[in-house]
Amino acid sequence: MGFSRRDRSQGEHCLSTAFITHPDCLLHDMGAGHPESPDRLQAIGDQLLASGLGNCLLHVDAPLASREHLERVHDPRYVNAIERSSPRHGSIHLDPDTAMNPHTLNAALRAAGAAVRATDMVIGGEAENAFCSVRPPGHHAERARAMGFCIFNNVAVAAAHALEHHQLARVAIADFDVHHGNGTENIFCDDARVLMVSTFQHPFYPYSGIAGRSERMVNIPLAAGSGGRGFREAVVTHWLPALARFEPEMVFISAGFDAHRDDDMAMLQLADADYVWVTQQIKALADRYARGRIVSLLEGGYELHALGRCVVAHLRVLSGL
């Protein structure tokens, strides 16, 4: 489960951005035509190769998450139920949108394990920051419920690991997926150590995020068609002041790219440049308050060309290249 360091073209900076993934994440398959497909990770890998950026990252194999990691944020009975549900053959549905095949459990454990490894690497000084290119995604998974393509809440696992294992006092989660991260809110709504800032299309699946708004759950609903202008206004007006007041010791990102104008899963109409800009804002905030410590985890993004481009653009900002 180690990592290999690829030489930067200029040979500068010993630390870099860790890129954490695992082949097991490609084996989780919910059927022909399902938007959350293995092709998503392949599109990211292809774009990294074509751009040359992949040579500048620390490539890391995701380990399997342990029961301890999962049970910090999930009910033990839920974890047991997921393990029992794993089919030997064929597939089973956990909800109308979320299925398991014989490889899904390992993929989900790798996705959560990537979150833990990324957190350890960044806090331990092995990497400046990290991006987890994993699936299934996680931010809809509640303490005791799978939904919306998600089984274990990867970003919550990462944040809880920073708090419980590394004894950080305050962490922030920034979620720019087009769907509200209801699972993350469900897990941390009563935890004063966690600030969540999010934007999402509303009204839209999962039809949440309005009733739970508070000083620590800074959920900003955006109407369809808001575009980059509405998104950036929400970040400047709501996210950044809340983050500055909170002064997080580490920042986690639920990096969903499905608000892109080319992605027909939703209608917010963001562009590549908006993802570059928001990553710059988060990075500047983390540099000021959190020693630059960022762990970003893939959530949505289903138009493969836009997904690959935007992840590479996100990584360019994180890595400073």
Stockholm file with secondary structure:
# STOCKHOLM 1.0

chainA/1-321         MGFSRRDRSQGEHCLSTAFITHPDCLLHDMGAGHPESPDRLQAIGDQLLASGLGNCLLHVDAPLASREHLERVHDPRYVNAIERSSPRHGSIHLDPDTAMNPHTLNAALRAAGAAVRATDMVIGGEAENAFCSVRPPGHHAERARAMGFCIFNNVAVAAAHALEHHQLARVAIADFDVHHGNGTENIFCDDARVLMVSTFQHPFYPYSGIAGRSERMVNIPLAAGSGGRGFREAVVTHWLPALARFEPEMVFISAGFDAHRDDDMAMLQLADADYVWVTQQIKALADRYARGRIVSLLEGGYELHALGRCVVAHLRVLSGL
#=GR chainA/1-321 SS CCEEECCCSSCCCSCCEEEEECTHHHHCCCCTTCSSCTHHHHHHHHHHHHHSGGGGSEEEECCCCCHHHHHTTSCHHHHHHHHHHCCSSSCEEEETTEEECTTHHHHHHHHHHHHHHHHHHHHTTSCSEEEECCSSCCTTCBTTBCBTTBSSCHHHHHHHHHHHTSCCSCEEEEECSSSCCHHHHHHHTTCTTEEEEEEEESSCTTCCSSTTCCSSEEEEEECTTCHHHHHHHHIIIIIHHHHHHHCCSEEEEEECCTTBTTCTTCCCCBCHHHHHHHHHHHHHHHHHHSTTCEEEEECCCCSHHHHHHHHHHHHHHHHTC
#=GC SS_cons         CCEEECCCSSCCCSCCEEEEECTHHHHCCCCTTCSSCTHHHHHHHHHHHHHSGGGGSEEEECCCCCHHHHHTTSCHHHHHHHHHHCCSSSCEEEETTEEECTTHHHHHHHHHHHHHHHHHHHHTTSCSEEEECCSSCCTTCBTTBCBTTBSSCHHHHHHHHHHHTSCCSCEEEEECSSSCCHHHHHHHTTCTTEEEEEEEESSCTTCCSSTTCCSSEEEEEECTTCHHHHHHHHIIIIIHHHHHHHCCSEEEEEECCTTBTTCTTCCCCBCHHHHHHHHHHHHHHHHHHSTTCEEEEECCCCSHHHHHHHHHHHHHHHHTC
//
